[in-house]
Amino acid sequence: MWATIFYTVVGALAYLFGLALGWDTLTSAPVPIAILYFAGLFGLTIASLLVGIWWFVGGEGERRLQRVLERRFGEPLPASDQAG
């Protein structure tokens, strides 16, 4: 859980840092290009957040990993203490 939080915070900071570095270029670009860029960035951000919520918060990643490990090693794993 802590690793997920750490990488989420680092990713958010990198996202904002990249946006800040490109701000002058974006504000000097023609308006239609800036709108298209921000619309694309917004869409990708929302899609990434939704996938992240489904995968990490919803527990899909842990369930898939558990299935793979059980298939590989042939014995059921105990329930995770981190769930819930």
C-alpha positions in Angstrom: 0.0 0.0 0.0 2.8 2.5 0.9 4.6 1.8 -2.3 1.4 2.6 -4.3 0.9 5.8 -2.4 4.6 6.8 -2.9 4.5 6.2 -6.6 1.2 8.0 -7.0 2.6 11.1 -5.2 5.8 11.0 -7.3 3.8 10.6 -10.5 1.5 13.5 -9.6 4.5 15.7 -8.9 6.2 14.7 -12.2 2.9 15.4 -14.0 2.6 18.9 -12.4 6.3 19.6 -13.0 6.0 18.7 -16.7 3.0 20.9 -17.0 4.8 23.8 -15.4 7.8 23.4 -17.6 5.7 23.5 -20.7 3.4 26.3 -19.6 5.2 29.0 -21.6 5.0 27.0 -24.7 1.4 26.2 -24.2 0.4 29.8 -23.6 2.2 31.0 -26.7 0.6 28.2 -28.9 -2.4 29.0 -31.0 -5.6 28.6 -29.1 -7.0 25.6 -31.0 -3.8 23.7 -30.4 -3.8 24.5 -26.7 -7.4 23.5 -26.4 -6.7 20.2 -28.2 -3.7 19.6 -25.9 -5.6 20.3 -22.7 -8.6 18.2 -23.8 -6.3 15.3 -24.6 -4.4 15.7 -21.4 -7.7 15.9 -19.4 -9.0 12.7 -21.1 -5.8 10.8 -20.5 -5.7 11.9 -16.9 -9.3 10.9 -16.2 -8.7 7.5 -17.9 -5.6 6.9 -15.9 -7.4 7.8 -12.6 -10.2 5.4 -13.4 -7.9 2.6 -14.3 -5.8 3.2 -11.2 -8.9 3.2 -9.0 -10.2 0.0 -10.6 -6.7 -1.7 -10.5 -5.4 -0.6 -7.1 -8.3 0.6 -4.9 -10.7 -2.0 -6.3 -8.2 -4.7 -5.7 -8.2 -6.1 -9.3 -4.4 -6.2 -9.5 -4.1 -8.1 -6.2 -6.7 -10.6 -7.3 -5.0 -11.2 -10.7 -1.6 -11.6 -9.0 -3.1 -14.1 -6.5 -4.5 -16.2 -9.3 -1.2 -16.3 -11.2 0.7 -17.2 -8.1 -1.8 -19.9 -7.1 -1.6 -21.3 -10.7 2.2 -21.2 -10.7 2.8 -22.7 -7.3 -0.4 -24.8 -7.0 -1.5 -23.9 -3.5 -4.1 -21.3 -2.4 -2.6 -18.2 -0.8 -4.0 -16.9 2.5 -6.3 -13.9 2.4 -4.4 -10.6 2.3 -4.2 -8.6 5.5 -4.2 -5.4 3.5 -7.7 -5.9 1.9 -10.4 -3.7 3.2 
